[in-house]
Amino acid sequence: MWIRTQCKKQLINVIRISFQRNIASKNKAVLIGQFANSSFFQSNQIVVGEYRTKEEALAELSAIEEAISKGEKGVYSVK
């Protein structure tokens, strides 16, 4: 699924999205997208969005899940 990151600066074709706690920032939760193109010298993960609470991040993850389950084509824009 193609996703536009929260900062609106990148489009990525993700194969997996995961929730992680974010300790180093004022935002306490992040969604991390994994994409297929990776190599030994390049990470295949990117921050899709940052959220103030775990609940906000999980709500966004649920919205992405709903878009996937409906079979929506096109680009999902992270809030």
C-alpha positions in Angstrom: 0.0 0.0 0.0 1.3 3.5 -0.8 1.3 5.8 2.1 2.1 9.5 2.3 4.0 10.3 5.5 2.7 12.6 8.1 5.2 15.3 7.2 3.8 15.1 3.6 7.4 14.9 2.2 7.5 11.2 1.2 5.5 8.5 -0.5 6.4 5.0 0.4 5.1 1.6 -0.7 5.0 -0.1 2.6 4.9 -3.9 3.2 4.5 -3.6 7.0 3.6 -0.9 9.6 4.4 -1.3 13.3 3.8 0.7 16.5 6.7 1.7 18.6 7.2 3.7 21.8 9.2 6.8 21.2 11.3 7.8 24.2 13.6 10.4 22.7 10.9 12.9 21.6 8.0 14.8 23.0 5.8 12.5 20.9 5.4 9.3 22.8 4.5 7.0 19.9 5.4 6.4 16.3 4.3 4.3 13.4 7.2 2.8 11.5 6.8 1.7 7.9 8.9 -1.0 6.3 9.4 -1.0 2.6 10.9 -3.7 0.4 13.9 -1.9 -1.1 16.7 -2.3 1.4 20.4 -3.2 1.4 23.2 -3.8 3.8 24.0 -0.1 3.8 20.5 1.3 3.8 17.7 0.9 6.4 14.4 -0.2 5.0 12.3 1.5 7.7 10.9 5.1 7.9 8.8 7.0 10.5 5.3 7.3 8.9 3.9 9.4 11.8 4.5 10.6 15.3 1.8 10.9 17.9 1.4 12.3 21.4 -0.2 9.2 22.8 -0.3 5.5 22.2 -4.0 5.7 21.7 -3.6 8.2 18.8 -1.0 6.1 17.1 -3.1 2.9 17.4 -6.2 4.8 16.1 -4.2 5.8 13.0 -3.0 2.2 12.6 -6.6 1.1 12.8 -7.5 3.6 10.0 -4.8 2.2 7.8 -6.0 -1.3 8.5 -9.5 -0.3 7.5 -8.3 1.2 4.2 -6.4 -2.0 3.5 -9.4 -4.3 4.4 -11.7 -2.2 2.1 -9.2 -2.9 -0.7 -8.7 0.8 -1.3 -6.3 1.6 -4.1 -4.3 4.8 -4.4 -2.4 6.6 -1.6 -3.3 6.7 2.1 -2.3 10.0 3.7 -1.3 9.7 7.4 -2.9 12.1 9.8 
